[in-house]
Amino acid sequence: MILYDIPDIRLFWSEDERFLKQFVVPHIWQKIKFQPLSKYPPLINDISFWLPSETYSKNDFYDLARTVGGDLIEKIILVDEFTHPK
């Protein structure tokens, strides 16, 4: 753990590709420093939208997405919000 700065020994038993690909190097003597994994799992289809905050509520957007997507939409989740500091 000290060698790679890995915070939790249980990661050595992980089959997560994000963890394992950090240790594929061209030379066995190459130094490796562990990069922490994102707390969000990788997504195949991740979409971001800009919504005017004054005139549009989150529920309006959810209704619009379900109306347009129909049965193709399984789940809509707000993962993160960003407000630009003007």
Secondary structure, DSSP 8 states (H G I E B T S, - for coil): -TTTT-S-GGGGG---HHHHGGG--SSTT---------SS---SS-------TTT--HHHHHHHHHHHHGGG--------------
